Amino acid sequence: MHELERIGQHFPDASFGAACSDLDILRAEEALGAPLPRVLRELYLGFDGFRTSVGGGLNALLPLFGRDGLVEINRFFRSAPEFPTEFVSRCLFFGDDGIGGYWGIKHDLPGKVIRWDAEWGEDFEVDGDDPLAAWLAEKQRYEAIQTRKPSV
């Protein structure tokens, strides 16, 4: 089963961008100065960004380019003095949870997805073994909140 179909089963309201080309990925890697992790490369070859309305609206996989795209967000984090430069330069952030948190892959934690909020400084949480696991964990958090809400 293709990743797009697999993700679509869990997020039926998701919208996906058109697949990226190998050239798009090479341009992104050149702009970032490092190769994309294999798991992200495979996702981008299937679709350029993935958004769903879960919770506040997940930009689960940022588009590679453009306003608030993967390249722009990572360059911003790495160049703005208010962020912990040493920490963010060792990460590649690829999605956001719609309320201030970002998912990323930390270079010294291969095979893990982290969740980070700028307010946490250099602190982070491990949020899964791959992006889909992190997105499903977020979906579960929102569903748990919804079931606890009192009815009006």
Secondary structure, 3 states (H helix, E strand, C coil): CCHHHHHHHHCCCCEECCCCCHHHHHHHHHHHCCCCCHHHHHHHHHCCCEEECCCCCEEEECCCCCCCCHHHHHHHHHHCCCCCHHHHCCEEEEEECCCCEEEEEECCCCCCEEEEEHHHCCCCEEEECCHHHHHHHHHHHHHHHHHHCCCC
